Amino acid sequence: MARRSLQTGSGYGLKLLAAFLGALLFAPVAWAALPQGNAVKDPEAILRNSLPIDAPQLQDLQHRLESTSDDLRAKRWKPLAGSVTRSQALLTTQRDAILKRFDSEDQATAALLLDRLEQQLREVATAAEAQDRDAFLATRRAALATIGSAEARLVGPFPFLIPAEFDALPRLLGRATVAISTSKGDLIAVIDGYNAPLTGGAFVDLVQRKFYDGLPFTRAEDFYILQSGDPKGEAMGYVDPKSGVERHVPLEIRITDDAEPIYNQTFEDVGRYKAEPVLPFATYGTLGWAHSDENLDDGSSQFFFFLYEPELTPAGLNLVDGRNAVFGYVVEGMDVLEELSVDDRIVSARVIEGADNLQPHA
């Protein structure tokens, strides 16, 4: 039986590549509009940036640390050390303003996180002065994780209302972390319900039901996708045991700066060809939701890992953004993901954090 894919059949990957190459061949004047190599490709950075918060000082500190990657790649140690010093100064001068963003009951915890961050920034500075790349990466990652922990505490009520027509569907009102055990090893993925509550909710609900346990990978294309979630038997998705009807999940994409997602419409459908999704297909291990060639709203259980390859699918020009929903990112186990093929399977999938953010319906 034909399986649901990204949007069209199994040749879609070749169509994407052909379209991309065609764009390069016939639009030479458009180079200035192409990504300049600074697109965010780190999944944890994307997840930090997609939190629904307003914390300019803390986010400025985050972005300053993340931007040191350019100097690190070029081994420009002096300006890199200067950036870290400025980050330390920013934390010192803006500490009170940062703390004021937290609710009173969270300020003590936030203060401890900022104390930890202060120490971690000293360690980052030491690594920069020693020109120790590995130590710099490790200490910077720890500092950014602390910033992320602080930012997560700033999230208030769920940021938008989900349309009433989807009241019967499960929804993830926050984030969840899922451990996916495969025949080649383990992956850890963060599922983002803040920006894809119905898609993330459908996935986490099925994980809780152990739906994915034992399912094979049914499609693998180098530099493109690895797909699973097709159940045994005639059904192409999850069939509700009570109703006997296959559950369908609408296409759900939140555009940057929009208050809520658009549903069952592509970027082309709404005339926003240059729009950027809050959750982009911009990094290896992006989790996408599959639907059929014919309909946008018949995704049910099948999902795919996007095998991001910069030379073939550059961030912002991969032709998948705006046509399929992203609902999370692999944050650990990239080496395992690289080894998986149609000869492998999902052994089990378990929610290890955030299960309480799942609601079975409105």
C-alpha positions, 0 to 999 in steps of 0.5 A: 500500500502506498505510504504517506510521505512529505507531500508527494510520492517517493520521487519528491526528494529528486523533485526538490533537488531538481527545483533547487538546482533549477533555481540556481541555474535560472536565477543568478541575480538572486544570490543576494537573497540566499542564506549567507551561512549564518542560519541557525542550524543547532537544534538546541538553539532553535528550541531556545529561540522558539520559546514564547517569551519576552526576555530581551536581556537574557536573549541578547546574552544567549545570542551573543554566546551563540554568535561566537561560532563564526570566530571559533570556526575561523580561530579568531581567538582575540575577538572571541575572547572579547565577545565572552568578556562583553557577555560577562559584562552584560550579565553583571550590568543587566542582572537586576533587569533579567531577574525582574522578568521572573515571577516572584516565586521564581526569582530565587531559582533564577538568581541561582541560575544566574550565579551558575551562569556567571561561573560558567562564563568564567570557564568559557573565558578561560577556555578562550584565553587558552585557545582550547577549542574543545573546552570552549565548546563544552563550557559554552554549551553548559552556559547556553543550557543554563540560559535555556533553563532560565528562559524556560521558566519565563514561559507563561500561559499557553500562548494561543487558543487552538481552534475549536474544530480540533477539540477532539484531538490530543494536544501538547501544551508545552514540551516533552522529551522522548527517548527513541530506542532503535536497532542501531542505538538511542536518540533523544528528541525534544517535542515542541508543543508551544509551536506545534501543539496538535502535531506534537500532541499526536506524536506524544500520545502515540508514544504513550500508547507504545504505538511506535514500538517495533515499527520499521523505517519504511523509507530512507533517502540519503541527505533527505529523509528517514521515515517511520510510523506506518502500522502493520496491516491495511491502515496507513495511520493510527486507528482509534480503537473506540471509533474504528476511524483513523485519526487525522491531524491537520497541517500545523505551521506557525510562522515567525511573528504570527500569534498562532499557527496556520492550519491546513494551508501551505505558505503558498496557499496563504501567499507568504512565499518568503515566510519563515516558520518558527520551527524550520527544517534547518538541522539534521534530525528535524522531526516532520509530520507526513501527510498524503499527496492529496490532502494536507489534513490526513497526517495520522502517525507517520513521521520522518527525520529530515536528514539535513545536508547543507549543500543540497538543502540549505536552510531557508531554501529546502522547499519543505518549510511551509509544506510540512509541519515540524514538531521537534528536533533530535538533540542527542544521538546524531551518530545513531541517526546517520546509521539508520536505514530501511533495514532498521526499526524503532525498538521503543519510544518513551516520554522521559520528561514533560508527559504532564503537558499532554492533554487527550483533548480540549 
